[in-house]
Amino acid sequence: MRIVVLTGMSGSGKTNALRALEDVGFYAIDNLPVPLIDRLVELFSASQSEIEKLVLVVDARTAAASAASRSSDLPSSGPASSPHTPIPHGGELERVPAALELTRRSGHDVDLVFLDAADDVLVRRYSETRRRHPLGADGAVRGGIEAERELLAPLRARATLVVDTSAMSVHELRRHVQQAFQQGGTQRGAELQVTIMSFGFKHGLPAEADLVLDVRFIPNPFFVEELRPKTGEDPAVAAYVLRREEAQGFLGHVRPFLEFLLPQYEQEGKAYLTVAFGCTGGRHRSVALAADTGRWLRERGRPVRVVHRDLGR
């Protein structure tokens, strides 16, 4: 079976990602208890079910429910008017990596996808929906976010794909997820899917970046009056950046580095790699260098996706 497990921060878009995969033929289950993962897959396999693609959501709600259950079983040691949501330990979530590895060893293709977003974005989304955070004491959103980040850190470290939805609309998230998995996704040992991204440091680091390259040492076209309103996609700006001695020297190191690194990641079984070029605002230098690197990789026959995260800001 093709199995995608969605996890990540509350408010990052897991429900929308689940629906997007359901629309392209995945059998979708939300908030599945961890002990049932291998049992469910075994049941589908043993019954010779026609289900070949499965997407599951496993997140902090499981830990919150377990913590609340444990709390209700304990004798009360304080006033009855202190209904704080207990901050859970990993509990069932700690068993996710082992459960997924067991599923892989049974011959299934498994991806763990972590959806993330900046804290301020998550706070705004909760404010707009007026929902309580599952881990927030008395509904406190920021406290819940901090607890959830700590709780989910081990899963994020083991994810085969991290998606930062901070700047994504619902439709962009839908397209991103479907493009990754509609054709069956990557198989172990298949060709690495490479994303080359540009971004601006003043808008924050991209959470999904595996490698971050700082290009702020290159002279900035922003300070050239005729180039300031343009972007790195404009030929004049691209020429200004790429003809600089500093840029050529930088690319002279980056290209051999990628030529060495990408096959190593493929051999290790990594499915996705995001290389992010960052400048100050994400509109000039990083855009020109990301686009040039994308072209260079395509000329060598490697499929690559180029994303300019902050171009419209």
N, C-alpha and C positions, 0 to 999 in steps of 0.2 A: 504494500500500500504506500501511497504518497501521503505523508503525515506532516502537517504544519502545526506547531504549537505556538500560539500567540500569548505573550505575556508583556508586562511593562507597567508603566505608571497609570494610575487611575486618571482618566481624563485625556489620555494620549491618543485615543481613537481606536481602541481594540475592537469595540462593537462595530464600527464602520469597516474595519479591516476584515472582520469575520463575515459581514454581509457581502463584502466585495468578493471574497473567495467562494462563498456560497453561490453567488451568481454565476461563477464559472465552473460549477460542477462539484465543488467540495461539499461533503456532508459535514454540517457545522454543529458543534456542541459548545455551549457557553458555560463557564464556571464548573468545569468537571473536577470532582475530587481526585487528587493525585493517585491514590491507590487503585482507582478504576481505569487508569490509562492502559496498562498492559492487559487487564482483563477485557476491556472493550475491544482492543485490537485482536486479542486472541479469539474473542467471540465472533467478530466479523470474519476472521480468517477461517475458523473451524466450520462456520455455517456456509462457506463459499459464497459469501455475500457479493452482490454486484458493486458494492461500494469500494472504489479504488483510491479515492482521494478523501482525506479526512482533515478537518481543521478544528482544533480545540483551543479554548481560552482557559488558561490557568493563571490566576493572579492573586493579589493580596487579599481578596475577599475570602479565600480559603483559610488563610492564616487568621484573619479577623474573626471568622466564624468559630474556628477552633479555640481561639483565645477567649471569646465570649462564653463558649460552652464550658471551658475549664473554670472560668471565673464564677459561673452560676453554680458550679458544683462545690465551691469552697464556702465554708461558713463565713458569714459577714463579720468583719472586724471593725467596721466603722458605721457611721450614720447611714440610714437607708436612702438619704437624699444626696448621695455621691455617685451618680450614674456615669462614671467615666468609662470610656471604651478602653479596655486594657491594650497596651502596646504589645503585640505578639512577638514571640520568637519565630524562627523560620518554620518550625513544625513540619507540616506536610510539604511545604515548598522546598525544604532541604532535600526531599526525596525525588524531586523532579529530574535532576541530571541522571541519577541511577536508573530511574524508570525509562527515560528516553534512550539511554545506552542499551538497556535490556531489549527495548523495542528494535533498535538498530541491529543488534546481534541476531534477532529473529528474521532478518532479511528485509526489513522495511526501510524506506528512505525518509529520514526525519530531519526537519529544520526547526530550530528554536528561534523565533523572531521576537525581538524586544522593541516595543514602541515606547518612545520617550518624548519629552517636550521640556522646555525651560520652565523653571518653577513659576515665574511670573505669568507665563502663558497658562499653566495649569490652574493657578489661582483665578485668573480671569475667566476661564471656562467654567470653573465651579461657581463663580459669582453669577455668570450668565444663566446657568441652569438651576441655581439655588439648591443644589444637592449637597448632602453631607458626605464628607470624605470617610471611607470605610475605616480608616485608622486614626481619624482625628478625634482627640478627646473632646467631648461636648461639641463635636462638629467643627473644631478648629482645623481649617484647611492647611495652613502652612505647617503646623505640627504634624499633621497626617502625612504630608508630602515628605518631610524629613524622615519620619519613621519608615515610610514605604521605600524610599531610596536605599536606606540601610538594609532593609529586609530583602530587597530584590537585587542588591549588588552582585551576589554570586551567580544569579541567573543571567544578568546582563553580561558578565564576564564570559559566560559560556555560550552566548547567543551566536548563531551562524549569520544573523543579519540584525543590525540595529537601524531603526528608522526614526529619525528626528522629525516629528510632525509639527514643530513650533510654527513654521511658516507655511504649512500646507493647508489648503482648503480640503473639504471633504472629498471633492472630486479629484484633486491631485493625489490624495492618499489612496483613493480607490484605484486610480490608474497605476500608481507605483506598485501597489501590492499585486494587482493582476498581472502586470508586466513581469514581475518576479516569478510568479507561480502558475500562470495560466497555461504555459506550455509544458508544465510538469516540473518546472524548477530545475535546479542543478542536482546532478547525481554525484555521489562520492567519486572523486577522481575525474570529474568532468572539467571542462574549461572554466577558468575563473572568470566571474562576471565583474568587470572593472567599472567603477564610476569615478570620473574626474570632476571635482567640484571646485568652484570658486566661492569665496565668502569674505566678509568684512569682519575683522576682529572686533570692531566697535559694536557689532550686533551679536557677539558671542560665538564661541567655538561650536562647530557642528557636532552634535552628539554621535552621529554615525561614522565619523571619520576614523579610519585606521591609521592613516599617516597624515600629519599636518606639516605643511611646508610654508614658512613665513617669508614672503617676498617683499616686505616693507623696506628692505635695503635698496631696492631699485628706485631711481628717481621717479617722482609721482607726476603723471600727466595732469592731475588735478590743478597743479600750480602753473600750467600753461593755459592761458586764457582761452584760446581757440579750441583746446581739447577738453576743457573742464566739463561742458555740458554733454559730451559724447561718452561712450562706454568702450570697454575693451573689445567689443565686437566690431567697432568702426575700424576700417583699415588704417586710418591715420593714427589712431591711438595704439593699435596693435603694432604698427611699424615703429612708433616712438619707443614702445616698451621693448620689443624683441630685438631691435638693432643696438640697444645699449650693450656695452661691453660686460656690464654686471649680469645682465640677463643671459647672454650667450655663455658666460662662464658657469652660471647657475645650471642652465640646461645641459651643459657639458658634463656635469656631475649627476644630475637627476636621471637622465636617459639611461646611462649604464647601470645606475642603481636599480631602476625599474626592470631593465632587461635581466638583471640577476635575480631580483626579488620575486617577480610574478611567477616564474616556474617553480620556485621554492614553495610558495603558498599553494600552488596547484598540487604539488607532490604531497603536501601535508594535508590536503583535503579541504582547504578553506574554500567556501563557496562564493563569497563576495568580498571585494576590497574597494574601499573608498579612499582616494587620495585627494586631500583638500589643500588648495593653494589659497593662502590668506593675505590680503593687504588691509589697508585701514578701513575703507568703506565697502569693498567688494564690488567695485564698479569698473576699475581700470586695469591695474597691473595683474591682479589675480585672474581676471576674466581673460585677458590676452594670453597669459601663460597656460591656463587650464585648456583653453581652446586649442592652442598650439600643441600641447601635449596629447590631447585627444586625437588630433590629426596625425601626429607622429605615430601613435599606437595603431591607428587604423591602417596607415600605410604599411605596417608590419603584419597586417592580417588579423589583428586582435580586435574583437568586438568591444566597444567601449561606449559608455553613456556619459555625456558632458552635461553638468548641471551648474547653472549660475544662481546660487541661492539668493544673493542680495542685490541682483541687478536692478530690480524694480524699486528699490528703497531710495 
